[in-house]
Amino acid sequence: MRFLLLFAFLLGNAAAQDYPSKNVRLIAAAAPGGNPDVLARMLAAKLSDAFGKPFVVENVPGAGGVVAAEQVARAAADGHTLMLGDSGAMAINVALNPKLSYNPLKDFTLITALAAVPTVLVTNPSLPATTLNEYVREAKARQLAYGSAGNGSVHHLTMAVFLSRAGIDNMLHVPYKGGTALVAGLLGGEVQAGWSGIPNVTSHIKSGKLRVLCISTARRSPSLPDVPTAVELGFSGFDIATVIGLQAPAGLPREIAARLQAAAARALREPDIAERMANLGMELRENGTEHYARFVREDLERYIGAVKTAGIKNE
């Protein structure tokens, strides 16, 4: 038995030293221009330099990351197929559809988290509430409408968690077709509030066309440092963001996973990537395999609860 363990250890070390032996497919679980795609292209350039082999980005959009995840889950676990997927593929869609063909905790090596993309709660200024507590009181006093980027989107589920925590049960949900349409609905007064990605609303906040009440993460964002967190305003433990991570098929040798995690951590701290991430409203969320696996487990539980709270029926 000791001989077999030693042999396996030496074999794993040899594989890690020789890695990569060919081009690496870095699958972005998003269409071109989406956050996973943008981060994948920045990271691919750095990893190509670090490992001396091309890391080639391949866009595989569809079903909120599910199509890409299904591909990667079936690939060889040799490190030559990787994925940049976000909470959509790793938690939200799994919560929405438990019958998916993959389990994020069993069918993937969760190498590391990379970046978090928080949302902010914004309102149309026609609403008299100027603080989060005033908004809660207003929403309890009369029926208000909130928008999202679609039924089951992170914007929808973030609001579902917030309404549950705030004890609000009479709000009308208006799903739009994407984040841009949501912002248009907010600006036009079709809905009074909604959680939105930061880049989509920054200019409107600065111009006064929209009012921002809080951010969804437990830490303030460098992009909007004056905006308080929901935690600061009395919602303890409220910490929701779409997290983009680096994944591989289950069974990736630990030595290869460790090398990829270390290289990604170095890349994310380089000034050009750090600046671009900040401009996109992304926050560094780098950590190792064990921490990321724990996060995905908690994220999945969070969204399963949100789906139940929002009353979304699984088809």
N, C-alpha and C positions, 0 to 999 in steps of 0.2 A: 504493500500500500504506500509506504514512504517513497519507494522508487517511482511509483506512478505519479504521486504528487510532485516529486522533484522533476520528473519528465515533463509534466504539464506546465510547471513553472518555467522551466527552461524554454519550452516550446513557445509559451506566451511572450517571454522576453525576446526571443528571436523574432517573432512576428512583429513585435513593437519596434524593434531596431530596424527592421526592413520596411516598415510602414512609412509612407504608402509606396507600393510597388508599381502603381499605375495612376492614371488620372482619377480623381475623386469626384463623384457626383454629389453636389450639394443641392438638394431639392428644396426649393422655396415653396412652402405650402400656401401659395398666394399668386394672384395675377401680377404681372409687371407693375411696379409702382406701389404695391402694398407694402406695409411695414416689414413683414418677413422677407420680402424680395429686396428691399433697399438694404436691410441689415445684412442679408446673405451676400450681396455683391461687395459690400465693404469688407466683410469678414473673409470672403473668398480670396481677395487680393492679398490680405495679410497672411492667411494660412498657406497660400501658394508660395510666398516668400519663405515662410518659416519651415516648410517641409520639403521644398525643392521640387514639388510636383504640382501640376495644375489642379486647383479646386474649381470645378466648372459648375456654375449655377444653372439649374434647370427649373423653370417654373411649371408647377403642376397645380393649377387652381381647381376649384370645384368643391361644392358642399362644405364650405367653411373649413377646408383643410383635410377633410375626410379622405378624398381621393388620393392625395399625397401620402397620408398616413397609411392607408391600405397598401400602397406600393412599397413603402419603406419596410413595413412590418414583414413583408414576404421576401425581402432582399437578403443576400448573404451577409452574415455578421462579421465582415472582415475589415470594416472601416472605410470601404470604398464607396459606400452609399450612406450619406448622412442627410438629415433634414433639419431645416429651420421651420419649426411649427410653433404656433402660439396656443393660447388657451382655448381657441376654437376647436382645434384638432385634438388637444390633449384633455379637455375637460368639458367645455360647453356642449359640443355635439354629442359627446358620450352621455352627458346628463339628459340631453333631449331625446336620445335614441339608444337605450341600453342594448338594443339588438345589433349594434354595429359589429363588424367582423373582427375588430381588434379591441384589446384591453390595454390602455396606455401604461399600466403598471406591470404588465406581464410580457407584452410583445415588443417592448422597446428598451434600449439602454438609454436612460435619461442622463445625458452627459453633463449638462450644466444649463442653468438659466442664464440668459444673456441681458435682456432688457425688459423693463416693465413700461407699459403704455397706459397711464392713468386717464381717467375722464374727469370732467368738471361738471358740476350742476349749474346750469345757466337758466336764466329766466328772461322773458320779455319784460322790459321796463314798465309796461303798462300795468303789470302786477304790482300792487303797493308794497309787497314784502321786500325789504332790503337786506334781511339777514336770514340765515337758515331757520332759526327758531320762529321768526315771523312767517316764513313760508309754510312751516308745519302748521302753525295756527290757522293760517289762511286756508290751507288744504283741508283741514278738519272742519272748517266753518262752512265751506261750500265746495261743490264739485269742480275741480280743475282738470285740465287735460295736460298730459305729458306726451312727448313724442320720443320715438326711438328709431334706430337705423333698421329696424325690422323685427318681426316677432321672433323671440329667442335670441336676439343679438345681445352683446355684452351690455349695451345701453339699456335694453329692456330688463335684463336680469339684475343689473346694478340698482335700477329703480325699484324692482320687486323687493330686493333685500332692504333697501332704504325705507320703503313704505311699511314693510313689516316691522322694522325696528322703531319707526316713528309712530306706529299705531294708526296709520291712515288706511282706510279701506274703501274709499268712495271715489278714487281717482280714475279718470278715463284714459286708456292707453290708445295712442294713435301711431301705428307702425308706418314708417316711411320706407322707401326703397333706397337705403344707404344714408351715410352720414351727411352728405351734401344736401340731400332733400330734407333731412331733419333740420339742419340749420336754416334752410329757407323757410320751413314751417314756423320755426321760432321767430325769425325776423318778421314774418308776415302776421304774427299773432294768431296763427291757426291753433297753436298749442302754447301754454304758458311756461312750460319748463321742459327740461330734458338733460340727460347726461351726454356729453359730447367729448370727442377727442380734442386735445388742446389746440393743435394747429388749425383746426377748422373754425375755431371761435376767437382766437387771440385778437385779431384785428377788430372784431365786433365788440369785444370787451373793452378794448382801448378807446374805441370811438363812442362808447356808451350805447350802442345799439342793442347790446345784451348785457345783463347783469350776472356776475358770477358769485355764487354763494359758498362753494366749498370744492375741495378736490377729493377724489375717491380713495386715495392712498393714505397710509398712516404718516407719511412724510410729505412736507411741502415740496412743490416742484420748483427747480431752478428756473423753469420757464415762466412761472407765475409765483414768485416768492412771497407776494403779499396775500395770496389766497390761502385761507386757513383750511385745515383738514377737517373732515367730519368728526374725527376723534377729538380734536381740540374743542369742538362745539358740542360735545356731550355724547357722541355716539362711539363709545369705547369699542375697540376691536374692529371698527369699520375700515377695511383695507382691501379694496378690490381693484384689480388692474388686469389687463390682458398681458400676459407674460410670454415673451418669445424665448424659446430655448433651442438647444442643439440636441438632436436625438439620433440614434442609430438603431438598427434591428437588435432585438434581445440577443445576448450572448457575446457581445463585443468584448474582446479581451480587455481586462482592467487596465493593462499597461497602455494600450492604445487610447482608451477613454481618458486616462490621466494626462497623456501627452496632448490630446485635443483640448482638454479643459484648460490646461496651463497656457497653451498657445492662444486660445480664445481670450483668456483673461488678460494676457499681455496686449493683444490687439485692441480690446475695448478701451484700454487706458491710453492709447496713443491719441495725441491731441486732435488729429483730423477726424477720427471716428467719434471721439467724445463730443466735439463741437457739432458734428452733423446729427448725432443722436439728440443733443439738447435742442437743436432747431426743430426736430421732428416730435418733440414732446416726449422722448423716450428717457427713461432713467436706468442707469446701470443696475443690473440685478444679477451680477456674476457670482456663482458659487459652484460647488462640486456636485458629484453625482448623488451622494447621500442626501444633501440638503434639497436638491432639485426634486428627487423622488418624493421626499416628504411634502414639498410644496404641491406637487401634482396631485398627490393623494388628498391634501386639504382643499385644493382648488376644486377637485371633482366633487367632494362632499359639499362644498359651498354652493356649487351650481346645481347639484341635485336638489338641495334645499330650495334654491331660488326658483327652479322650474316648478316645484311643488307649490311654493308660495304664489307664483304668478298664475298658477292653474293652467299651465301649457300642457296640452294633451300630446302624448307621443303617438305619432302616426305609424 
